[in-house]
């Protein structure tokens, strides 16, 4: 006899968002996880998770309210929620799939990647605490850690990537957390995760890694002992340049406090965004394979081009973290950064001559995008400040899409004749 699932049963599994999220078998491949991970039955028997668009939930009577509040007070598993800020079935379905992909016990969805990072750090750190970040972080992450957190009495130190001596020397008695990003934006530096985790464990520190550029298909930081992984789900996870979202994943005891904090500050996503993200995740494996291969071919082409000074892509032996990549990473994503021979004006001519990639920020979508970081992401900084961060006037960040590699390379060939 076919098993039926009532609405209350479905809410028990996915509505409240306080339960340990279900995940697919860890023996399954990543693409299978992306399609089926965290899947639960729903009352409509639909293939796609239902879009539940609601701000609040009803109760049958006052007795059910009292029972619900008693369970909530004592931290018992909840079979429902009372308000949209504390849980939504569609959002929790997306969280379940994200947790399965990362091999995490639980995941929390946010309205953007920066909201995920800022809410996580504010939930883990208190006035008087200290954290350490590595160089080459996404600029807004670094700004939040070095300029915003000090306003709340939280101090921050910045250390070079993979410099064990500098990392160890920066640890203080009040250090609580190490934060890094891998690959980094825009130079594709790779974190030696094994070393990073070893130092953290020696000093009893939490570790957080932003794995947006890698995705779970190229790197799963939790498998290397990292405590928490974050993503801008806007990028590869969603994959279509049509939504903003962020995710934090890790073990239950860490994520439970974050989820409670999320409900207090209201840093939530919404059901429609969650449904779009679930749709995007189903093709993640196909897209990442194409991003990886296209970017590799383009990086090799650019490295041999006489008009190009330097290419930053980890599959190239010239990359400073090439050896780390061979040991710890399965692929390197779709971002290729490179400098052309010439000044800012010549670089702009190359960008304007490109016919396939669109001139825009962001990355991870089906369309190739290209930008000149010095004149958009870092425009307000002085040239000296930009150069201190490795942002040269002739730097181009190419977010390679899923078009045909031959077409992208031919387009680059004609554009580089402008230099």
VENLIN-V27882 format. One record per run of one state. SS is the DSSP state (A for helix, B for strand, O for the rest). FROM is the first residue (numbers start at 1). TO is the last residue. If there is no record, write none. Layout:
# VENLIN-V27882
ss->SS from->FROM to->TO
ss->SS from->FROM to->TO
This chain:
# VENLIN-V27882
ss->O from->1 to->6
ss->A from->7 to->14
ss->O from->15 to->29
ss->A from->30 to->36
ss->O from->37 to->55
ss->B from->56 to->56
ss->O from->57 to->61
ss->A from->62 to->73
ss->O from->74 to->82
ss->B from->83 to->83
ss->O from->84 to->88
ss->A from->89 to->102
ss->O from->103 to->105
ss->B from->106 to->110
ss->O from->111 to->112
ss->A from->113 to->124
ss->O from->125 to->129
ss->B from->130 to->134
ss->O from->135 to->138
ss->A from->139 to->152
ss->O from->153 to->154
ss->B from->155 to->159
ss->O from->160 to->163
ss->A from->164 to->170
ss->O from->171 to->174
ss->B from->175 to->181
ss->O from->182 to->192
ss->A from->193 to->202
ss->O from->203 to->205
ss->B from->206 to->210
ss->O from->211 to->214
ss->A from->215 to->218
ss->O from->219 to->220
ss->A from->221 to->224
ss->O from->225 to->227
ss->B from->228 to->232
ss->O from->233 to->245
ss->B from->246 to->250
ss->O from->251 to->251
ss->A from->252 to->265
ss->O from->266 to->270
ss->A from->271 to->281
ss->O from->282 to->283
ss->A from->284 to->303
ss->O from->304 to->307
ss->B from->308 to->312
ss->O from->313 to->321
ss->A from->322 to->328
ss->O from->329 to->334
ss->B from->335 to->340
ss->O from->341 to->343
ss->A from->344 to->353
ss->O from->354 to->357
ss->B from->358 to->359
ss->O from->360 to->368
ss->B from->369 to->371
ss->O from->372 to->372
ss->A from->373 to->375
ss->O from->376 to->382
ss->A from->383 to->388
ss->O from->389 to->394
ss->B from->395 to->399
ss->O from->400 to->404
ss->A from->405 to->416
ss->O from->417 to->419
